[in-house]
Every structure is written in structure tokens, then in C-alpha cells.
Amino acid sequence: MSAAEALMVAAEGGVIGDGRTGANLALGVGLVGVAIGWLTLARVAGRINTGNARTGAVSAMAVGLAGTVLAVLHLATSSGGPGTGNGIVGAIAAIPLGLIAMILGRRALNRSRRTVPTG
């Protein structure tokens, strides 16, 4: 199975569930990206002392991009409209989550470049 086929199967919900599975996957990935971005911004600001800020920022951007791509693929392959049970509304909600994760990661990356390491 190629990577494109795997993404299509994931976006369509795969063989493990109904049409909402792909949207729920995209929502989960987007939420994880937002959480990573938020924690990375806290790391750059000095509120927490764990992990590398640059690695966290790049991770938040990558996870946010993956969530956005999954949501767009789900929208492109779903039939019906909102209210049909195919996860259209969930996929639409997952797109801003992925974008927010990418924005938080970018902000953290920019801030980590400006800070001078103390240790």
C-alpha cells in the first residue's frame, strides 16, 4: 500500500468504522498539534522546563499539517452533506485546529530563535 492509498483509507475512515472515523482522526491529530504548540510556547516563555523548544515547534507544525491534510482528504472523499453522518462537520472543524497548531508551532519557532540559551 502506497502512502497516498494509506492517507485515502485514513481519510475515508478505513475499514474500522463508519464515515466519522476519518473526521475523528483528523480532529484528534489537530488537537494533539494544538497541545504540542501550546506547550512549546510555554517552554519558550520559560514557564516550563522540559524538552527542546525548536523540536516541539517543528513537531507542532508537522502534526498540524497532517491533521489539516487528513481533514481535507476526508472532505474530498465524503459523500453527502452536513447531517448525513459522514463526518463532514468534524472534518470542517478539524481544518482550523490543524491551522492553529501550525501557527502556534511557527510562533514558538520564531520565539525560540530570538531567545539566547542560558545553560
Secondary structure, DSSP 8 states (H G I E B T S, - for coil): --HHHHHHHHHHTTTTS-THHHHHHHHHHHHHHHHHHHHHHHHHHTS---S-HHHHHHHHHHHHHHHHHHHHHHHHH--S-TTSSSSHHHHHHHHHHHHHHHHHHHHHHHHHHHS----
